[in-house]
Amino acid sequence: MRPDSIKSFLSGLSPEELKKSFARLDIDSSYATRLLYWVYKNGIESFDTIDNIPKKIIAKISAEFVPGVFPPYSFNKSADGSIKYIFRNSSGLLYESVYIPEGKRHTLCISVQSGCRMGCCFCATGSYGWHGNLSAGEIVNQVISVPHDITHVVFMGMGEPCDNIDEVIKACNILTAEWGLAKGRAHITISTVGVLPELERLLKETKCNITLSLHSPFPDERSEIVPAEKNWPFKMIIEKMQDFTILGKRRFTVAYVMIKGINDTERHLEALRLLLAGTGIRVNLLPYHPLPGDHYMSSSVERMMLFKHRLVTSAIGASVRKSRGTDVYAACGMLAATTLE
């Protein structure tokens, strides 16, 4: 029997992938979906609780595989009820998820990388640097292993989804498949700075909602905040998104973090309005969350509401998002694999 450290994870596999392994091990392929049901639906951490697969089959499986489900190693609970979970994988990579309860909606913000290499100037994850990609199993495990009934999943934690595209697409398929977690595609949102051609793969190979991190309607200003603008201009990304607005029921959004005196002027508002008018793309206006030593400040609530009002009266869907988890560094832009002692 292999030691656990070199056994393969079941979490992250599809029935088809597992059936190929079972053929090599001379295990009946009919057990593949049944076994993955225990992993994805029941979140088992060991094979001991399985009661509908023969023990001799379990012995063969356990010689090659482990479930790949593991709990977070620490957490911090915010005064507002949100919880930041910190995970450590078998390679020692640290990454975070944030649970955000709001009425009947229970959202989990998940990570796809440990750190990020996009280098956005106001993001703590970018300052943390890039340490490695997560596997599809490690991405999905964040949803399986937290002790909550998750209704919505947002890929808005650490990392750029398009920078780990194969594993992100696999994770999306597991989250939405009937044999997986069976989450509705309309309840899954992927946030990106806009990396082509990987974004086109997200658009074509998933039906999940897409959010573009915009933050400025002017290319020169955005490139200072989001360096990806230099390689993948936002106008090109919005055109790609607009091409798909007529195909199926999925939501396209731009995220706009509002920073006082930087991107919240009348000039920015008018340019944002002209950019999105008639596209069917919504706007999420978010407060800026300053980090220690930061000289930037968030726009006022009044300014954010003005932006919302002017966008809505221009027939552009818009909403102002509340800050959640700032006291435990769990809010948007604050994730950097840190825990409070």
C-alpha positions in Angstrom: 0.0 0.0 0.0 1.3 3.5 -0.9 1.8 5.9 1.9 -0.9 8.6 2.1 1.5 11.3 1.0 1.8 9.9 -2.5 -1.8 8.6 -3.0 -4.1 10.3 -5.4 -6.9 12.6 -4.4 -10.4 11.5 -5.3 -11.6 15.1 -4.8 -11.0 16.8 -8.2 -11.8 13.7 -10.3 -14.7 13.1 -12.6 -16.4 9.7 -12.9 -14.8 9.3 -16.3 -11.3 9.9 -14.9 -11.9 7.6 -12.0 -13.2 4.8 -14.2 -10.0 4.8 -16.2 -8.0 4.3 -13.0 -10.5 1.6 -11.9 -9.9 -0.3 -15.2 -6.2 -0.3 -14.4 -6.9 -1.6 -10.9 -9.4 -4.2 -12.1 -12.3 -2.5 -10.2 -15.8 -2.5 -11.6 -16.4 1.0 -13.1 -19.9 1.1 -11.6 -18.3 2.0 -8.3 -16.8 5.2 -9.6 -19.9 7.5 -9.3 -20.9 5.8 -6.1 -17.5 6.6 -4.5 -17.5 10.2 -5.7 -20.9 10.6 -4.2 -19.4 9.9 -0.8 -16.6 12.4 -1.5 -18.6 15.3 -3.0 -22.0 14.9 -1.3 -20.9 13.6 2.1 -17.4 15.1 2.4 -15.8 12.0 3.8 -12.3 12.3 5.1 -11.7 8.5 5.3 -13.3 5.5 3.7 -14.4 4.0 7.0 -18.0 5.3 6.8 -18.8 3.9 3.3 -21.5 1.3 3.7 -22.5 0.5 0.1 -19.3 -0.6 -1.5 -17.8 -4.0 -0.6 -14.9 -4.0 1.9 -12.6 -5.8 -0.6 -13.2 -3.1 -3.1 -12.6 -0.4 -0.5 -9.3 -2.1 0.3 -8.2 -1.9 -3.3 -9.3 1.8 -3.6 -7.6 2.8 -0.3 -4.3 1.4 -1.6 -4.2 4.0 -4.3 -6.4 6.9 -3.2 -7.4 9.1 -0.3 -10.6 11.2 -0.4 -8.7 14.5 -0.6 -11.2 16.2 1.8 -9.5 18.1 4.6 -10.6 20.8 7.0 -9.2 24.3 7.3 -6.4 24.5 9.8 -7.6 27.8 11.4 -10.4 30.4 11.2 -11.3 33.9 12.3 -14.8 35.0 12.9 -15.9 38.6 12.2 -18.2 40.6 14.4 -20.6 40.7 11.4 -20.9 36.9 11.3 -18.6 36.2 8.3 -15.8 33.8 8.8 -12.3 33.7 7.2 -11.0 30.1 6.8 -7.3 29.5 6.3 -6.2 26.3 4.5 -2.9 24.6 4.2 -2.4 21.9 1.5 -0.1 19.0 1.6 2.7 21.1 0.0 2.4 23.7 2.7 0.7 26.3 0.5 -1.6 28.7 2.4 -4.8 30.1 1.0 -8.1 31.5 2.3 -11.9 31.2 1.9 -14.5 33.6 3.3 -18.0 32.5 4.4 -20.6 35.3 4.1 -24.1 34.6 5.5 -26.9 36.9 4.5 -30.4 35.7 5.2 -31.1 32.6 3.2 -28.0 33.2 1.1 -24.8 31.5 2.2 -21.9 32.5 0.0 -18.4 31.1 0.1 -15.6 33.2 -1.5 -12.9 30.7 -2.6 -9.3 30.8 -3.8 -7.7 29.3 -6.8 -4.1 30.0 -6.0 -1.9 30.7 -3.0 -1.2 34.4 -3.6 -1.5 36.0 -7.1 0.9 37.2 -9.7 -1.4 39.9 -11.3 0.2 42.6 -9.1 -2.9 44.8 -8.6 -1.6 47.7 -6.5 -4.4 47.9 -3.9 -4.8 44.1 -3.3 -3.1 42.4 -0.3 -3.1 39.1 -2.2 -0.9 40.7 -4.9 1.4 42.0 -2.3 1.6 38.5 -0.7 3.0 37.3 -4.1 2.4 34.1 -6.0 3.3 30.8 -4.3 1.5 28.2 -6.4 -1.6 27.0 -8.1 -4.3 24.9 -6.4 -5.6 21.7 -7.9 -9.3 21.3 -8.8 -9.6 19.1 -5.7 -8.2 21.7 -3.4 -10.5 24.4 -4.9 -13.6 22.2 -4.5 -12.5 21.0 -1.0 -13.0 24.6 0.3 -16.7 24.2 -0.4 -17.0 20.7 0.8 -15.1 21.1 4.1 -16.5 24.2 5.6 -19.4 23.5 8.1 -22.0 25.4 6.3 -24.7 24.7 3.7 -23.3 26.9 0.8 -25.8 28.3 -1.6 -23.5 30.5 -3.7 -19.8 30.2 -4.7 -17.7 33.1 -5.8 -14.2 32.7 -7.2 -13.1 36.0 -5.7 -10.5 34.9 -3.1 -6.8 34.5 -3.7 -5.5 34.2 -7.2 -6.5 34.9 -10.8 -8.8 32.1 -12.2 -7.5 32.6 -15.7 -4.0 32.0 -14.5 -5.0 28.5 -13.4 -7.6 27.9 -16.1 -7.5 24.0 -16.4 -8.1 23.4 -12.7 -10.7 26.2 -12.4 -12.7 24.8 -15.3 -12.5 21.3 -13.7 -13.6 22.7 -10.4 -16.6 24.5 -12.0 -17.6 21.3 -13.7 -17.5 19.4 -10.3 -19.4 22.2 -8.5 -22.2 22.1 -11.1 -22.4 18.4 -12.1 -25.2 16.2 -10.7 -22.5 13.7 -9.7 -20.6 16.5 -8.0 -21.9 19.2 -5.7 -24.9 20.0 -8.0 -24.8 23.8 -7.5 -26.8 25.8 -10.0 -24.6 27.6 -12.6 -26.4 30.8 -11.8 -25.1 30.6 -8.2 -21.4 30.5 -9.3 -19.4 33.6 -10.2 -15.9 33.8 -11.4 -13.9 37.1 -11.0 -11.1 37.9 -13.4 -8.9 40.9 -14.3 -9.4 39.7 -17.9 -6.7 37.3 -19.3 -7.1 36.2 -22.9 -7.4 33.6 -24.4 -8.2 31.9 -21.1 -11.2 34.1 -20.5 -12.6 32.8 -23.8 -12.3 29.3 -22.4 -14.3 30.3 -19.3 -17.0 31.8 -21.5 -17.2 28.7 -23.8 -16.5 25.9 -21.4 -18.6 27.0 -18.4 -22.0 28.8 -18.1 -21.0 30.5 -14.8 -21.4 34.2 -14.2 -18.3 36.3 -14.9 -17.1 39.5 -13.2 -14.4 41.7 -14.6 -12.3 43.7 -12.1 -12.4 47.0 -13.9 -11.8 49.8 -11.3 -11.3 52.5 -13.9 -12.9 53.4 -17.3 -9.6 54.9 -18.5 -6.9 52.5 -19.9 -3.9 54.5 -18.7 -5.3 54.8 -15.2 -6.5 51.2 -15.0 -3.0 50.0 -16.1 -1.6 51.7 -13.0 -4.1 49.8 -10.8 -4.4 46.6 -12.7 -1.2 45.8 -14.7 -3.0 43.2 -16.8 -4.6 46.1 -18.7 -1.3 46.5 -20.6 -1.6 43.1 -22.2 -5.4 42.6 -22.2 -7.3 45.9 -22.5 -10.6 46.0 -20.8 -12.4 47.2 -23.9 -11.5 44.0 -25.6 -12.7 42.0 -22.6 -16.0 43.8 -22.4 -16.6 43.1 -26.1 -16.0 39.4 -25.5 -18.4 39.4 -22.6 -21.0 41.3 -24.6 -20.8 38.7 -27.3 -22.1 36.1 -24.8 -24.8 38.2 -23.1 -27.3 36.9 -25.6 -26.3 33.3 -25.1 -28.0 31.7 -22.1 -28.9 33.0 -18.7 -25.7 34.1 -17.1 -24.8 37.4 -15.5 -21.9 39.6 -16.6 -20.7 42.2 -14.1 -17.8 44.7 -13.7 -16.4 45.2 -10.2 -15.5 48.8 -9.4 -13.7 49.4 -6.1 -14.2 53.0 -5.3 -11.2 55.0 -4.1 -11.6 58.5 -2.9 -10.2 61.1 -5.3 -8.8 58.4 -7.6 -11.6 56.8 -9.5 -14.8 58.4 -8.1 -15.0 61.7 -9.9 -17.6 63.0 -12.3 -15.2 62.3 -15.2 -15.0 58.6 -14.1 -18.8 58.3 -13.6 -19.5 59.6 -17.1 -16.9 57.4 -18.8 -18.2 54.4 -16.9 -21.8 55.2 -18.0 -20.8 55.5 -21.6 -18.7 52.4 -21.5 -21.5 50.1 -20.3 -24.7 51.7 -21.7 -26.5 49.1 -23.8 -24.1 46.3 -23.0 -26.3 44.4 -20.5 -23.4 44.3 -18.1 -24.1 45.2 -14.5 -21.8 47.1 -12.1 -20.9 46.1 -8.5 -19.6 49.2 -6.6 -17.4 48.1 -3.7 -15.8 50.1 -0.9 -12.1 50.2 -0.8 -10.5 48.5 2.2 -7.3 50.2 3.2 -4.5 48.1 4.6 -2.0 49.2 7.3 0.2 52.0 6.1 -2.1 52.6 3.1 -2.7 56.2 2.0 -5.8 55.5 -0.1 -9.3 55.9 1.3 -12.6 54.5 0.3 -15.2 56.8 -1.4 -18.0 57.9 0.9 -21.3 56.0 1.0 -23.0 59.1 -0.4 -20.6 59.1 -3.4 -21.1 55.4 -4.0 -24.9 55.8 -3.9 -24.6 58.7 -6.4 -22.7 56.5 -8.8 -25.4 53.8 -8.4 -28.2 56.3 -9.0 -26.7 57.7 -12.1 -25.9 54.3 -13.5 -29.4 52.9 -12.8 -31.1 56.0 -14.4 -29.0 55.3 -17.5 -30.5 51.7 -17.6 -27.3 50.1 -16.3 -27.9 47.6 -13.5 -25.8 48.7 -10.4 -25.5 47.8 -6.7 -23.4 48.9 -3.8 -21.8 46.0 -1.9 -21.4 46.1 1.9 -18.1 45.6 3.6 -17.9 42.2 5.4 -15.2 40.8 7.6 -12.9 43.9 7.6 -12.0 43.3 11.3 -10.5 39.9 10.4 -9.0 41.0 7.1 -11.5 38.9 5.2 -13.0 41.7 3.0 -12.4 42.2 -0.7 -8.7 42.9 -1.4 -7.5 41.9 2.1 -6.8 38.2 1.7 -3.1 37.4 2.3 -3.0 34.1 4.2 -2.9 35.8 7.6 -4.5 34.8 10.9 -5.3 36.9 13.9 -3.7 35.6 17.2 
